Amino acid sequence: MNSPLVRNTASSYFQFQQSLDQYVFFSPLTMGGSSGRAVKIHKDLFLPFFCVVDPTTHDGQSIIRQIENLRTTCTIVRKETGSGYQNNPYQRADHKARLTKISNAFHQMLIIKNLHVYYRVSQESDDKAPSIYIMDIRQISQDTGEKSGLYETSKSSFNSRSVEKMRTAEIDGRKVYINGSSQTVKLAMNSARYSTNDSNALLFYCSTRTTDELGVLGSKTKSRITTETINELTNVLKINQKASRGVSWYLEGEGVNVLAEAIKQIPGDLSTHEFRFINPIANTARLIEALTNKKAKFEGEFFKYDQNRASLIAIGSNKDELLRAIGKLPAGKNYDLITRNYIVKAINDLSASGQRAIAQQPKNHSTTKTFIQSLKNAGTYRK
């Protein structure tokens, strides 16, 4: 489904023209050919696309096919005014033609499942006909309206268990799971019990709005909901900063970024807090260093990976920094020595795969491979 037309400004069009050499053909079926329809995509969208679209799945194929079937036709509705450039008798012909081209360059948004694809239709000097230029993609998951914050499992009257928001922020001696991308509180709590191996684990729930904004396709600005989520987690950390029995944190996916933002507002140390990462989608090295400076603990298998593309790319992009940060941790004892060596070996292996996937990113418009061909090649390195 296509959204209503969104008009461009002249400045955005000029910026677009400056980056034309950064666009590559989307797939072999969209190179102009007999159909005359060309679809191009900015090369810097390769890694985000790799993280959220798997061409070997039905959903991935559906997204690719719908992008390939984009059309260049669109009706532009423009209100003419007496002072408009088309009615200006003093307008030079070449300048008028340029402004007309700017006005006729429009962009739209294609919505496929939870992916928003922003594209522009324009005919540039190298184009035989109007072509589609994909400028950006965003992940917008369905919002259930459930509020972020601490949740616990409680028994109801018929001995069944329900998930309820906690009335207190006291978590001393508990295991707390911060979710990554999870549509509902119930699903996130199931992940909490599984990841912590504790049926009484607590959940700090991050809404889909927050995980989308802090994920691989996130925006540079934070919404009110995301800011409130970060502030609430900050408050939980402050209240339990000196927890006598300690707190064990399990951070998954985008949830790592939520904690990274929250601890920026925490003065003092977190010496009674222990942290574990599961498929981290963040600059984990920077977070480990920040937590180490606050005397936080990292014990046992504090780093786990389970075939998550976004996490693989994050590991591949920051391997050296990550290993350096782990190397600076206090020396482990007994079983910790074994698990620490295992974690280092796993990161080395995973980063090698991640770096090979990153190397498949198209360099510029002169590349002979299309975007999707490069994506499929990168997929062979997924672990």
Secondary structure, DSSP 8 states (H G I E B T S, - for coil): -B---B---HHHHHHHHHTGGGEEESSGGGEETTTTEEEEEEGGGHHHHHHH--TTSHHHHHHHHHHHT------------TTSGGG-TT--HHHHHHHHHHHH-EEEEEEETTEEEEEEEE--TT-SS-EEEEEEEEE---------EEEEEEE-TTS-EEEEE-S----TT-EEEE-SS-SSHHHHHHHHHHHHT-TT-EEEE--HHHHHHTSTT--SS--HHHHHHHHHHHHHHHHTTT-SS-EEEEEETTHHHHHHHHGGG--S--TTEEEEEES--S-HHHHHHHHHHTT-B--SS-EE--S-HHHHHHHHHSHHHHHHHHHTS----THHHHHHHHHHHHHHHHHHHHHHHHTTS--STT-SS-HHHHHHHHHTT--
